Amino acid sequence: MELVKVRGIMTLHHLSSRPIRVLLPLLLVVLAACNSPQQKLDDATRSYDAADWTKAYNDAVAAQNEAQPPLKQHAAFVAGLAAYRQDRFDEAKTRFEFAETSTDKDVSGQAKVMLGDLLVRDKRPDAAAAKYDQAAMLLNGDAATRARALATAARDQAKASATPPPAEAASEDGGSDGKAVATTAGAKPKKKATDTKPDPKAKPAAKGAAANAKDDKPAAKDGKSAKNAKDDKDDAKSGKGFTIQCGAYVKESDARQRARELTDDAKKAGLPAPTVKRLTGRDGKKLWIVSIGEFKSRADGKKALAKLKVDHAEVLPIAG
């Protein structure tokens, strides 16, 4: 009787442990999938959408280190976007340069667009135009159209910067109602500072700029980057404040299309509707600038940009 009982227990144990032995490998596969490069890339994308740039960067780098092409290049692209948002432009460039080698045309094309943006930032519009052209050949639809518009705008910027002396810009604000209101006028070239007496009204501003310049020196010794020092200098010079610039276009229709695309994003971020401003040089060349909001400082503009969560946008001094 006892022997029968023992055999019964052994049989029950054997039957109950068998499903465990079968399910354990499956469980390990599921756990591995949850920690796979694809899952890490998905996590990075969600963090990027939530404006958590640090986590997005870390997850994307982890995915890039573990993935195989073309997922590897896709992860590098997301890491580059997160680095760009943190103003780590050298790091972003490295990631984008790897991402543009992808066999996925969309990933490669978008990486080339971002490299073009970095070249514009480095004041190399000719090189940027070439990169945008490469992107347009890989992309389709609206993405290709936008890349071509960026290429044209970069070339016009290169021509304008190569034509001395620069004309005093005349700008018109084309708001959402389409009505243009002149804000700056005057075609006469400015006289050199040595040819005229100093404007008494400019003295307080000059003193303020000098004070800011003095304040910059100790900060630079403490490890402030040359870029940040330059930003502080620009802040001191900018009397009109800053705006989030979301593109410069040769065609007004392209600029207004971009403004319409950004309207919902601006509303969600609690920012005013995008505006379109025309800048005209003495040679008659026009650029249509899409911008959002006005801010007293660059820091305020960057906080708003983080809430906006759109690509191809940066905080710049208000032009005109």
Helices and strands as residue ranges (DSSP letters): H 2-34, H 37-49, H 53-66, H 71-85, H 89-99, H 105-121, H 125-138, H 141-161, E 170-174, E 180-182, G 193-195, G 200-202, H 203-221, H 226-237, E 242-249, H 252-268, E 275-280, E 286-295, H 298-308, E 314-317
